[in-house]
């Protein structure tokens, strides 16, 4: 069942210094974004056949504590959140890191954290020497130094019981409802987060409208690639060149090392 909770900034206690103002700006953007989609036609929820307002599906996201204090700022971009309607993804994930075991068993988050660890070590750590996920998360939560950002292309949460696969209709519906041609919210969010590196989860597989992806990532230029594993693009944002690597979706079966960690390290540190 969809969650109709209001978007509240309960996660603000985790931020300090310049990130307090950054957090306010992200929240303001999310407020405008939610307002934009709130006047669109209701959506029939798959599981109960009931119409819900589009605003009920909306969940915010953004950067995690100490992101702006990193030597290299890394933004991960996925397709959609799961079970996040009406919630703040940042607060939800911090709570999951702190008090549940789900995150430790998630293939998706294991790959995100391994890639992040490799980038933090400037590509100088071997896959075999990465600490286990439990150790990485324990260090993050104890120091309040998560140090990455995460956003989804769609802010409509996939709350279906069978939500193991992306709800591509809902993702594309969100892009239409957002009216990116009028105000490019996705590009604005990326500019606010201001990453040095972007890691995306198979966004260009042909299932998300290229029309909208081109608006969100204008003028991206292919620099290099590893066939059937990763594409490396150069993207101009905030008057600087951003490195963007598009991988397989982080939940796809296969080797963490061969399909995720090694391609990122090679493209970022060994070919340049």
C-alpha positions as CSV (number, residue, x, y, z in Angstrom):
1,X,0.0,0.0,0.0
2,X,1.3,3.4,-0.8
3,X,2.7,5.6,2.0
4,X,1.1,9.0,2.1
5,X,3.4,10.5,4.7
6,X,4.5,14.1,4.2
7,X,8.1,14.7,3.2
8,X,9.8,15.8,6.4
9,X,13.4,16.5,6.9
10,X,14.1,14.1,9.8
11,X,17.6,13.4,8.4
12,X,18.7,17.0,9.0
13,X,20.3,16.0,12.3
14,X,23.0,14.1,10.3
15,X,24.2,17.2,8.4
16,X,26.5,20.0,9.5
17,X,28.6,22.9,8.2
18,X,28.0,23.8,4.5
19,X,25.9,20.7,4.0
20,X,23.0,22.2,6.0
21,X,22.5,24.9,3.3
22,X,23.0,22.3,0.5
23,X,20.4,20.1,2.1
24,X,17.9,23.0,2.2
25,X,18.4,23.6,-1.5
26,X,17.8,20.0,-2.4
27,X,14.7,19.9,-0.2
28,X,13.4,23.1,-1.9
29,X,14.0,21.5,-5.3
30,X,12.1,18.4,-4.2
31,X,9.2,20.6,-3.0
32,X,9.0,22.3,-6.3
33,X,9.2,19.0,-8.1
34,X,6.5,17.4,-6.1
35,X,4.3,20.5,-6.7
36,X,4.9,20.1,-10.4
37,X,3.7,16.5,-10.6
38,X,0.9,16.9,-8.1
39,X,-1.6,18.3,-10.6
40,X,-1.3,15.4,-13.0
41,X,-3.8,12.6,-13.5
42,X,-4.0,10.0,-10.7
43,X,-2.3,6.6,-11.1
44,X,-3.9,3.3,-10.5
45,X,-1.8,1.3,-8.1
46,X,-1.1,-2.2,-9.5
47,X,-1.7,-4.1,-6.2
48,X,-5.1,-2.8,-5.2
49,X,-6.5,-1.2,-8.3
50,X,-7.2,2.1,-6.5
51,X,-6.4,5.5,-7.9
52,X,-3.8,7.6,-6.0
53,X,-2.6,11.1,-6.5
54,X,0.7,11.3,-8.2
55,X,2.1,13.2,-5.1
56,X,1.5,10.0,-3.0
57,X,4.1,8.2,-5.2
58,X,6.8,10.9,-4.8
59,X,9.9,10.2,-2.8
60,X,12.9,12.5,-2.4
61,X,16.6,11.7,-2.7
62,X,19.9,13.5,-2.8
63,X,23.3,13.4,-1.0
64,X,24.4,11.6,2.2
65,X,26.3,13.1,5.2
66,X,29.9,14.3,4.4
67,X,29.4,14.0,0.7
68,X,30.7,17.5,0.0
69,X,33.8,16.8,2.2
70,X,35.1,14.1,-0.1
71,X,38.2,14.4,-2.3
72,X,36.2,12.9,-5.1
73,X,32.4,13.3,-5.0
74,X,30.6,10.3,-6.4
75,X,26.9,10.3,-7.5
76,X,25.1,7.1,-8.2
77,X,22.0,7.3,-10.4
78,X,19.4,4.6,-10.6
79,X,16.0,4.2,-12.2
80,X,13.5,4.1,-9.4
81,X,13.3,3.6,-5.6
82,X,11.4,0.7,-4.1
83,X,8.9,1.2,-1.2
84,X,9.8,4.8,-0.9
85,X,6.5,6.6,-1.6
86,X,6.1,9.7,0.5
87,X,9.6,9.2,2.1
88,X,13.0,10.7,2.0
89,X,15.4,8.1,0.5
90,X,18.3,9.6,2.3
91,X,16.7,9.2,5.8
92,X,15.4,5.8,4.9
93,X,18.8,4.4,3.8
94,X,20.6,5.9,6.8
95,X,18.1,4.1,9.1
96,X,18.6,0.9,7.1
97,X,22.3,1.1,7.4
98,X,22.0,1.7,11.2
99,X,19.4,-0.9,12.2
100,X,18.6,-3.6,9.7
101,X,20.2,-6.6,8.1
102,X,18.6,-6.1,4.7
103,X,21.3,-3.8,3.5
104,X,24.0,-6.2,4.3
105,X,22.5,-8.9,2.1
106,X,21.6,-6.6,-0.8
107,X,23.6,-7.3,-4.0
108,X,22.6,-3.8,-5.2
109,X,24.2,-2.0,-2.3
110,X,27.2,-4.3,-2.0
111,X,28.1,-3.2,-5.5
112,X,27.5,0.4,-4.9
113,X,29.7,0.3,-1.7
114,X,32.5,-1.7,-3.4
115,X,32.7,0.8,-6.3
116,X,32.7,3.7,-3.9
117,X,35.5,2.1,-1.9
118,X,37.6,1.6,-5.0
119,X,37.1,5.3,-6.0
120,X,38.0,6.5,-2.5
121,X,41.2,4.6,-2.8
122,X,41.9,6.1,-6.2
123,X,41.8,2.7,-7.9
124,X,44.8,1.5,-5.9
125,X,43.0,-1.3,-4.0
126,X,42.5,-4.7,-5.4
127,X,39.0,-6.2,-5.3
128,X,40.3,-9.0,-3.1
129,X,41.4,-6.5,-0.5
130,X,38.0,-4.6,-0.1
131,X,36.6,-5.0,3.4
132,X,33.3,-6.8,3.7
133,X,30.1,-4.8,3.5
134,X,29.5,-5.1,7.2
135,X,32.8,-3.3,7.9
136,X,32.3,-0.6,5.3
137,X,28.8,0.2,6.7
138,X,30.0,0.1,10.3
139,X,32.7,2.7,9.5
140,X,30.2,4.9,7.7
141,X,27.6,4.9,10.4
142,X,30.1,5.3,13.3
143,X,31.8,8.3,11.7
144,X,28.6,9.6,10.0
145,X,30.8,9.7,6.9
146,X,28.7,8.1,4.1
147,X,30.2,10.4,1.5
148,X,28.2,9.7,-1.6
149,X,25.1,10.8,-3.3
150,X,22.2,8.8,-4.8
151,X,19.3,9.8,-6.9
152,X,16.8,8.1,-9.1
153,X,15.7,9.2,-12.5
154,X,12.1,8.6,-11.4
155,X,10.8,9.9,-8.0
156,X,7.7,7.7,-8.3
157,X,8.4,4.8,-6.0
158,X,7.8,1.3,-7.2
159,X,5.8,-0.2,-4.3
160,X,4.4,-3.2,-6.0
161,X,4.8,-6.5,-4.2
162,X,6.3,-7.9,-7.4
163,X,8.6,-4.9,-7.7
164,X,11.7,-7.0,-8.3
165,X,11.7,-5.6,-11.9
166,X,11.7,-2.0,-12.9
167,X,8.2,-0.5,-13.5
168,X,9.2,1.1,-16.8
169,X,5.7,2.4,-17.5
170,X,5.8,4.3,-14.2
171,X,9.4,5.6,-14.8
172,X,8.4,7.0,-18.1
173,X,5.2,8.3,-16.8
174,X,7.2,10.3,-14.2
175,X,9.4,11.8,-16.8
176,X,6.3,13.0,-18.7
177,X,4.6,14.3,-15.6
178,X,7.8,16.2,-14.6
179,X,7.5,18.4,-17.8
180,X,11.3,18.5,-18.1
181,X,11.0,20.6,-21.2
182,X,9.6,23.4,-19.0
183,X,11.9,23.0,-16.1
184,X,14.7,20.4,-16.1
185,X,14.5,19.2,-12.5
186,X,16.8,16.2,-13.0
187,X,19.6,18.4,-14.5
188,X,19.1,20.8,-11.6
189,X,19.5,18.1,-9.1
190,X,22.7,16.9,-10.7
191,X,24.0,20.5,-10.7
192,X,23.2,20.9,-7.0
193,X,24.9,17.7,-6.1
194,X,27.8,18.8,-8.3
195,X,29.6,15.4,-8.6
196,X,33.1,14.6,-10.0
197,X,32.1,11.1,-11.0
198,X,28.6,9.7,-11.9
199,X,27.9,6.0,-11.9
200,X,24.6,5.1,-13.6
201,X,22.7,1.8,-13.6
202,X,22.1,0.8,-17.2
203,X,20.0,3.9,-18.0
204,X,20.7,3.7,-21.8
205,X,19.3,0.2,-22.4
206,X,16.5,1.6,-24.6
207,X,13.7,1.2,-22.0
208,X,13.8,4.7,-20.7
209,X,12.8,7.4,-23.2
210,X,15.9,8.7,-25.0
211,X,14.2,12.0,-25.5
212,X,14.2,12.6,-21.7
213,X,17.7,11.1,-21.1
214,X,19.1,13.5,-23.7
215,X,17.5,16.4,-21.8
216,X,18.9,15.2,-18.5
217,X,22.4,14.4,-19.8
218,X,22.9,16.9,-22.6
219,X,26.0,16.8,-24.8
220,X,27.5,13.7,-23.2
221,X,30.4,12.4,-25.2
222,X,31.6,8.8,-25.4
223,X,35.3,8.6,-24.3
224,X,35.9,4.8,-23.9
225,X,34.1,1.6,-23.2
226,X,34.5,-2.0,-22.2
227,X,32.4,-4.1,-24.5
228,X,29.2,-5.5,-22.9
229,X,30.3,-4.1,-19.5
230,X,30.6,-0.3,-19.3
231,X,30.5,2.9,-21.2
232,X,32.6,5.9,-20.1
233,X,31.2,9.4,-21.1
234,X,32.4,12.9,-20.6
235,X,29.6,15.2,-19.4
236,X,29.8,19.0,-18.9
237,X,28.2,20.2,-15.7
238,X,28.8,23.4,-13.8
239,X,31.5,24.4,-16.2
240,X,33.6,21.3,-15.5
241,X,34.0,17.9,-17.1
242,X,32.3,15.1,-15.2
243,X,33.2,11.4,-15.7
244,X,30.1,9.3,-16.2
245,X,30.2,5.5,-16.3
246,X,27.1,3.5,-17.2
247,X,27.2,-0.1,-16.0
248,X,24.7,-2.9,-15.9
249,X,22.0,-2.5,-13.4
250,X,23.4,-3.2,-9.9
251,X,21.0,-6.1,-9.3
252,X,21.9,-8.0,-12.4
253,X,23.3,-11.6,-11.8
254,X,27.0,-11.9,-12.4
255,X,30.4,-11.1,-11.0
256,X,30.9,-8.0,-8.8
257,X,34.5,-7.9,-9.7
258,X,34.4,-8.6,-13.5
259,X,31.2,-6.6,-14.3
260,X,31.3,-3.7,-11.9
261,X,34.5,-3.1,-9.8
262,X,37.2,-3.8,-12.4
263,X,35.5,-1.9,-15.3
264,X,35.1,1.2,-13.2
265,X,38.7,1.1,-12.0
266,X,40.1,0.4,-15.5
267,X,38.1,3.2,-17.1
268,X,38.7,5.8,-14.4
269,X,42.3,5.1,-13.5
270,X,44.1,2.8,-16.1
271,X,43.0,4.3,-19.4
272,X,43.5,7.9,-18.5
